[in-house]
Amino acid sequence: MPELASSANTEGTPAVTPPCALVTTARTEGDRVRVTVSGELDLDASERFRGVLRHALNRSVRGIDLDLEGVSFCDCSALNILLHLRHRALEQSKTVIIHATSTAVDRLLTLTGTHPLFGTAAPDQEPSEYADHDLRIEVAQLRRAMQTRPTIDLARGILMASFSLSSEEAWTVLVTASQNTNTKLHHLAGDLVTAVKGDALPDDVQEHLSAAVARISSAAPDQ
């Protein structure tokens, strides 16, 4: 892989916020924690979403109440996080209940038959045009989302091997560079994997990857 360009001074440079960025709020309500989520629940946002839910579960006494009405896109990575969270909650004698959903979330829960697991009822049967057309589109979107995962994992491995980073640190580098270049995570990962074959990384990607690696390295405790 071509050596990354030397880190540029990015102090004071505001990060570019990707469109439909994930926004979450959490507040304690009695012995439960209510988490409200808006934006896109895709692979790019998965680690942050997982972290927010785990923190909320640990804060709660009896579990989490989820408001997902503001979610504009929801893929299989988000569903996997919800299913793992539910399993974790049950081990602690807690529950995860979804109180409000968007059309995107409803579609995913309907396709997978997981409404009852989160205390929600499946919506009434929709017209056949929806079932025959829109659901097929949704399945195709979910499949595409899952196909991006191997590339992202490979890019994370490249960063780990090249800069002696942990898996979490490599993920942070990818997410930071993705946000600062306003590039979808799987596109940036694809560029990095291609660079291993000798193709040059775009200059802005090199700059922001280098800056992110430098910040991680400077923040690491002395051995």
Long-range contacts (C-beta under 8 A, 24 or more apart in sequence): 1-158, 1-162, 1-192, 1-195, 1-196, 2-195, 2-198, 2-200, 2-201, 4-201, 4-206, 4-209, 4-210, 4-213, 5-203, 5-206, 5-207, 5-210, 6-210, 7-207, 7-210, 7-211, 7-213, 7-214, 8-207, 8-210, 8-211, 10-180, 10-207, 10-208, 10-211, 13-180, 15-176, 15-179, 15-180, 16-179, 16-180, 16-181, 16-182, 17-179, 17-182, 18-44, 18-178, 18-179, 18-182, 18-184, 20-72, 20-73, 21-45, 22-48, 22-49, 23-70, 24-48, 24-49, 24-52, 26-52, 26-55, 26-56, 26-59, 28-59, 28-60, 29-65, 31-60, 31-61, 31-62, 32-60, 32-61, 32-62, 32-63, 32-64, 32-65, 33-57, 33-59, 33-60, 33-63, 33-64, 33-65, 34-64, 34-65, 34-66, 34-67, 35-64, 35-65, 35-66, 35-67, 36-67, 36-70, 37-66, 37-67, 37-68, 37-70, 37-71, 38-69, 38-70, 38-71, 38-72, 39-70, 39-71, 39-72, 40-71, 40-72, 40-73, 40-74, 41-68, 41-71, 41-73, 41-74, 41-75, 41-77, 41-78, 41-105, 42-73, 42-74, 42-75, 42-77, 42-78, 42-145, 43-75, 43-77, 43-145, 43-148, 43-149, 43-152, 43-185, 43-186, 44-175, 44-178, 44-184, 44-185, 44-186, 45-78, 46-77, 46-78, 46-81, 47-171, 47-175, 48-175, 49-78, 49-81, 50-81, 50-84, 50-85, 53-81, 53-82, 53-85, 54-85, 54-88, 57-85, 57-88, 57-89, 57-92, 57-94, 57-96, 60-94, 61-94, 62-94, 62-95, 63-89, 63-94, 63-95, 63-96, 63-97, 64-89, 64-94, 64-95, 64-96, 64-97, 65-97, 65-99, 66-96, 66-97, 66-98, 66-99, 66-100, 66-118, 67-99, 67-100, 68-98, 68-100, 68-101, 68-102, 68-105, 69-100, 69-101, 69-102, 70-102, 71-101, 71-102, 71-104, 71-105, 72-102, 72-104, 73-104, 74-102, 74-104, 74-105, 74-107, 74-108, 75-108, 75-141, 75-142, 75-145, 75-146, 76-108, 76-142, 76-145, 76-146, 77-145, 77-146, 77-149, 78-108, 79-108, 79-109, 79-112, 79-114, 82-114, 82-118, 83-114, 83-117, 86-117, 86-118, 95-119, 107-134, 107-135, 107-138, 108-138, 108-142, 111-135, 111-138, 111-139, 111-142, 148-185, 148-186, 148-189, 151-186, 151-189, 151-190, 151-193, 152-185, 152-186, 152-189, 154-189, 154-193, 155-188, 155-189, 155-190, 155-192, 155-193, 156-189, 158-192, 158-193, 158-196, 159-192, 159-213, 163-213, 163-217, 165-213, 165-216, 169-216, 169-220, 172-212, 172-216, 173-209, 173-212, 173-213, 173-216, 176-208, 176-212, 176-215, 177-205, 177-208, 177-209, 177-212, 180-208, 180-211, 180-212, 181-205, 181-208
